Amino acid sequence: MLKIFLFIPSDIKIDCWLNGFIRKSSNEISFYVIHSTKRNRHTENERQIGYFGTKYNVGSSNSSQEFVHLSTNQNNELEIKQLKLQNINDALNHPECEIFYMKYDRIPFEKSELFQKSPENYDKFQILSESIKETKNRKSHNIVNRFVDKILFTIISLLHLFLEKILTFLNTFESTYKYSSLGNHAVRWLKQLYLIVDVFKKNGRFNLQTWNLVFAIPVDIMCGFILVYYISHLQDSVVTVINRIVEGAVSNLRELLEWLMGSPAGLKLNHSFNVLLGRFFLYHINLWWTFLMAGIPLVQGLKHVKWLAPFGLTFVTALLADLIALGTFHVYCIYVYASRFYRFQIMGLSALWRLFLGRKYNPLRNRVDSCQYSHRQLFVGTLAFTILLFLLPTTTMYYAVFATLRLCLIAIDEILLKLKIMLQNFPLFITYMWLIKAPMIAGNINIKMDSSVKKCQSFYVTLEPKTWSQTLEHCKLNQQENSQKISGILQKVLSGYLL
């Protein structure tokens, strides 16, 4: 049985030639009609494969070519007048031929950007969608021939070249600005702008992802102006709140250290070592407090943040992340000290435990080998293991405090990072497209039975919009941020590695 598929657009006009192409297989033949024209002409990728109307006799066509003739009857119903194949003149009435008339909505197939991203689509509809888009692209390339569009294309090309040179220049300073949240964000913002210009230069238009980026920029700028407006009018209140938060954090941390220097929760810690660590960390807490008091005049200069408002809330957020990192630099140093103490004891206990097992680490071959130890070595190792083991609870208590403080700062940085990403990818445009069910976000095939065509099985094919979450997933940028996974963070905390 030979299956014949006729893909005919629903918006064809009467008395027109049907332009498209034909695909064949062993037991199938598919007529893909892309569009209709009044003139009988062939192109490199398309040819006349049919006619729709009553003014043409299919028998006058070349007998070596496949051809379909569509017409309307007296009741104005569409019908297949005649279908001719290479070896079959009347396939319509041939007993070994089964005809499927697939009437499709051309606009969703032409404008959809999500259909090709769906791996579950049928091959025939994939071919149809790609062919319709190729035809549209060939027609759209002629737009550059006009003078005004040539000027626009030249401006876009110059802007593209300028951004490319700027990014190349900034890449040489990556080792410097990568430690600054504001510097990283500025470079990512330029890369995002470069992506928008690059897409427009290549395609002559914006795609769904770049349209969403373009619409997210005014939202970002508007949020920036709103935040700066409230900061400018509530500057005294903001400074007061910041001072109270800093004073409360330092005061609570001092009280916590003084509590640890006693007998916290009834734990029997090493008194001398506990007092030593407590005074050491209290000294650095006092240094941190002195540093914060010296930086209070800088906090009173928040009114100058208004110069970042035209760049958007993301730049203000990046600056805030840098200020938090600068203000808590001493806290990070204290955390490094505690982490090094804890890591040293963990590594020492691990090495001494291998001594009891008669093994040692071989750094040359990066493996653990067997080793024979003397009685003196075992005696000294036992003493060292006992000392480190009994000092470990004291070190762990202080390490847990400053590791928790470090985790809180990392959580704040992650929140600011997610806020920046959300504002850069704010789904304003795709939400609007989803609400109006625009063809641009269509991607799910919907096939319905259609009895409007006689003498064959007829179907109506269209593309329905994707869900909002699927559309949002398509428009996400590949953000290369320094985001850390929870499992990796916990592993580093338990092993004493720096965060």
C-alpha positions, 0 to 999 in steps of 0.5 A: 500500500502506497501512502500519499501525504498532501501537506496543503496550507489553509490560506492558499488562494484559488487559481494559483500554482502550488509551490513546494517539493516532494519527498519519496520513500519506499512506501510513502510519497509526501507533497509539501506545499509551502505557498501559492503563486499566480505565476508559473515559475520554478526556483532552485529549492521549489517547483510547481507541484500542483494547482488550485482552481478550475482553470487548469487541466492536469493532463496537460502537465509533464507526464514524468512529474508528480502533480496534484490538482485541487478544486472546489465543487458546486457546494464550494467544498474542497476536493482533489480533482486529480492526483498524478504520480510518476507511474500512476496517472490516477492515484486518486482512484488507484486501489493501492494508494491511500491518500492523507490530506493534511491541511496545516496552519502556515503562520505557527509553523513559520513563526514558531521558535520552540517547535524545533526544540521538541525532540518528540515531533514527527519527522514530516512536520519537522521537514515542513517547519524547516522548509517554511522558515527557509522560504521566509529567510530567503525572502527576508534577506532582500530587505538589505537591498533598500538604502535605509536598511543598508544604513541600519545594517552598517550601524549594527555591524559597527556596534557589533565590532565595537562590542567585540573589541571591548570584550576582547580588551576586558578579557585581558583583565579577567584576573583582576575584575573576577574578584569584584561582583560589580566588575563581573556583572558589567562584563556579563552585561556587555556580553548580553548586549553583544548577544542581542546585537549578534542575533540581529546582525545574523538574522536581521531580527530578534528571536524570542530569547533576545526579545525577552532580554530587550524587554527586561532592560527597561524593567531593570532600569525602572527598579533601579530608579525606584530603589535609588529614589527611596534610598535618597529620601530615606538615607538617614533611616537606612544609615540608622538601620545599617548601624543597628544591624552591624552593632547587633552582629558584633555584640552578639558575636562577642557574647557568643565567644565569651560563652564559648570561653566558659563551658558551652552547653556543659562541654568539658573543653581544654581550658587553656587552649579555649582561652587562647583561641577565645582571646585570639578571635576576640582580638580580631573581632575588635579589629573588625569593629574598628574597621567598620567604625572607620567605614561609617562615613562611607555608608553616609554617602549612599546618595551617590548610588543614584549614578548607577540607577540608569544602569538598572537594579542589577548594577546596584545589587552588584555594588551592594554585594561588593560592599558586603564583601568589603565590610565583612573582609575581616570576618573572612580572615577570621574564618580562614584562621579557624578553618586552617586550625580545624583542617590542620587537626583533621589532616594530623589525625588522619595521618596518625591514624594511618600510623596505627594501621602500619601505612603512610601516604606516599606523595611521589606516587600519590597513594598509601603504602605499607610501612614498618614503624619503630616503637619510638615512632609509634609512641610519639605518634600515639602522644600526638594523636591523643593531643590532637584528638582532645583539642579537636572539640575546642577547635571544632566549636570555634570553627563551627561558629565562623563557618556558620557566619561564612555560610550566612554571608554566602547565602546573602551573596547567592540571594543577590546573585539570583536576584540579578539573574532574575532581573536579567531574564525577567519574563515580561515578553514571553509572559505577554506572548504566552497570554496572547497565545502568539505563534512565536511560542507554538510548539505542540502539534495538534491534529484534528479530523477534518471532513471538508475534503472529499475522497480521502482522509483529511486532517487539520494540523496546527501548532499550539502554544507551549506551557509558560514553564517550557517557554521560560526554559527556552529563553534562559541564558547560560549564566556562568556564575560562581554559584556553589552547590549545597552538597559541595559546600557541606563537603567542604565544611566538614573537611575544613576546606575554604569556602 
